[in-house]
């Protein structure tokens, strides 16, 4: 089966206020601008992966706690990023494919929120999305890195995607195709762009 795992680094007031519900609630205080988007396309029956790692210049200054957490600075974003409306175009063809999108939270809803603010144009597609927390619980990528991936760091979107794929594949390991389809059907939601 074909999947796309996505992970974001975005502005939030604190870890406790980083849920989608709180991001919407406090968006006038600090808009949840995306500054990194990691995306890996993969198939459960293959080792082949297609990676996309995007950095975005932000309208707001990156908060110090996020610089400390991600090691991504404003200077780095200004040099390696582009404005959201230009850079997000690289992800649109992936969104249009008939894949199931996975994330450890409501990342696709946050992308839609940023898309609406910075572009405000409909694409006209329904995207199949599964919040992995509904299946796996809250996967603590930081803990996983400390335990098994000592040379990598959490809070880097593309590296967090790699961990989510490993955890998801481990979860599916003993399940047949029919069971996997049931899990997907039970947890899938559609997000209209």
Protein Blocks (a to p, Z undefined) as FASTA:
>chain_A
ZZdddddddddfbfklmcfklmmmmmmmoccbdfbdcdddddfkbcbdcddddddddfbd
cdfklmmmnopafklmmmmmccfklmmmmmmmmmmpccddddebjklmmmmmmmmmmnop
aehiacddddfklmnopadfklmmmmmmmmbcehilklmmmmmmmmmmmmmmmpcfklmm
mmmmmmgccddZZ
